[in-house]
Amino acid sequence: MNTYSFMSEELARLEAKGNLRVLPQTVHEGRYITMDGRRMLNLSSNDYLGLAADIALRSEFLACITPETFLPSASSSRLLTGNFPVFEQLEQELARLYGTEAALTFGSGYHANSGILPAVADSHTLILADKLVHASLIDGIRLSGADCIRFKHNDMNQLERLLQQRSTTYRRTLIVTESLFSMDGDEAPLQELVELKHRYPGILLYVDEAHAFGVRGKQGLGCAEEAGCLPDIDFLVGTFGKAAASAGAFVVCNHTVRNYLVNRMRPFIFTTALPPVVAAWTLFVLCRLPDMTLRRNHLAALFATLRQALADMRQSCPSTSHIIPIIEGDSRDATRRARLLQRQGFYVLPVRPPTVPEGTSRIRISLTADMTMEEMAQLLDALSTPA
Ligand SMILES: *Cc1c(COP(=O)(O)O)cnc(C)c1O
C-alpha cells in the first residue's frame, strides 16, 4: 500500500470497464487530424462552422494586428487593470445583436455556468434542471447550495408538476437547460419553456446555447433566435470556443444582472481576464457571424443527408442538429466502432460513462460546415460497413 494506491486502483477499475481516458496525441492540419501516422477528417471538433480551420479568415484578422495591438495578456482581472476596451466593445456588440441592454463575457463556458448560478441562486432558491445538462451547470448548481431537482430530459409535464408543487415555498425558481444538447444533439422545447415560465410567478429561465451559438438562427444567435423567444430568456449563455472558433463565453442580460454579476460572480472577479487579442479575434468573428448563412445552410444540408441515411439503415437517431450520436450501448463496442471509422479516415471518438449514462456508450459525429458532400458520401459508405 502506498499513498497513491486509491488512484491506481480506480484507474484499474476504469480500464477494466473500458472507461479509461487518455490524452490523444494529435497533430492538426486544418480540417484534418493526424494520429499514429494516420491522417483523418476531424469529425470530433466543435468547429461547427469550419472557422477554426479557415486560413483566409485568420489572415484577414492578422492583417489588422501589429506588435503594438497584439495583446497576449490582460495581466489582471477585469475589476483591476484588465478591463481593456475590446471587452466592452465585444459586450456592446453582443447586446446589439441580441437586442438586450447588456452582456458580460467570461474566460470560458465552464466559468460562466459554474459562476452565474452560485451568484444568483442560494438556499432560498429552487433550481429545476434538465437531467442531461452539462457538467459545468451541475457544478454551478452544487456550488450555489440551492435545492435542485433534475427533471426527466425535456419532460415538460414533469417540469410543470414540479413548478406547481414545489416552487411556491421558495423565493424564486430557476429553470436551467441547454438549447441544444451535446450528447444527443436534440433540442429543448424553448417555446414551451417560455410559456411555463410565464404561467407561474417568480420563475427565471437559464439557457445554455453553447452548441447552437453561431449555428442556429438567422443571424447565428442560437435556438432562441430561431424560436423567436430571445426576450423571454433571463440568462442566455453562449460560448466562443465552439462555432465562433475562439475562447470564452458570454451572457446577454439587462444592466442589473450585469452589474450584479460583476459584484457577485467569483469566476468573473477572481480570474485574469482573457487575453485581449482573443477578445479582438472573437469580436472579429462575431461581426461576421450574421452573414455566415451559407455555412449554416451547408451544415444543415449535411445533417439532413446523414439523418436520412441513418433512417434508411434503421439506426435510431435522437438528433435534430449537427451533433449526431450513434448509440452502441457497451463502451467496448463504441470504442471498436470508433477505431473502425478512424481506419477509414474519419476521426470520431467513443463517448463513454461518466459523460453519458451507463449502457449508452456511443460514437459521436460532429459535423462541420467545411465538410464536402463527397466526404459525406464516403462517411455514409464507412458507416454502412458492419462493425
Ligand atoms: C462546451 C460547453 C460548455 C463549456 O464551455 P467552455 O468554453 O468550453 O468552457 C458549457 N456548456 C455546454 C453545454 C457546453 O457544451
Ligand as a Chemical Component Dictionary entry (heavy atoms), coordinates in Angstrom:
data_LIG
# 
_chem_comp.id                   LIG 
_chem_comp.type                 NON-POLYMER 
_chem_comp.pdbx_formal_charge   0 
_chem_comp.three_letter_code    LIG 
# 
loop_
_chem_comp_atom.comp_id 
_chem_comp_atom.atom_id 
_chem_comp_atom.alt_atom_id 
_chem_comp_atom.type_symbol 
_chem_comp_atom.charge 
_chem_comp_atom.model_Cartn_x 
_chem_comp_atom.model_Cartn_y 
_chem_comp_atom.model_Cartn_z 
_chem_comp_atom.pdbx_ordinal 
LIG C1 C1 C 0 -18.620 23.199 -24.063 1  
LIG C2 C2 C 0 -19.725 23.531 -23.141 2  
LIG C3 C3 C 0 -19.528 24.364 -22.042 3  
LIG C4 C4 C 0 -18.168 24.810 -21.624 4  
LIG O1 O1 O 0 -17.691 25.816 -22.423 5  
LIG P1 P1 P 0 -16.116 26.087 -22.448 6  
LIG O2 O2 O 0 -15.998 27.434 -23.028 7  
LIG O3 O3 O 0 -15.528 25.010 -23.287 8  
LIG O4 O4 O 0 -15.650 26.010 -21.038 9  
LIG C5 C5 C 0 -20.620 24.737 -21.303 10 
LIG N1 N1 N 0 -21.855 24.287 -21.594 11 
LIG C6 C6 C 0 -22.070 23.439 -22.617 12 
LIG C7 C7 C 0 -23.449 22.958 -22.886 13 
LIG C8 C8 C 0 -21.007 23.027 -23.408 14 
LIG O5 O5 O 0 -21.213 22.170 -24.382 15 
# 
loop_
_chem_comp_bond.comp_id 
_chem_comp_bond.atom_id_1 
_chem_comp_bond.atom_id_2 
_chem_comp_bond.value_order 
_chem_comp_bond.pdbx_ordinal 
LIG C1 C2 SING 1  
LIG C2 C3 SING 2  
LIG C2 C8 DOUB 3  
LIG C3 C4 SING 4  
LIG C3 C5 DOUB 5  
LIG C4 O1 SING 6  
LIG O1 P1 SING 7  
LIG P1 O2 DOUB 8  
LIG P1 O3 SING 9  
LIG P1 O4 SING 10 
LIG C5 N1 SING 11 
LIG N1 C6 DOUB 12 
LIG C6 C7 SING 13 
LIG C6 C8 SING 14 
LIG C8 O5 SING 15 
# 
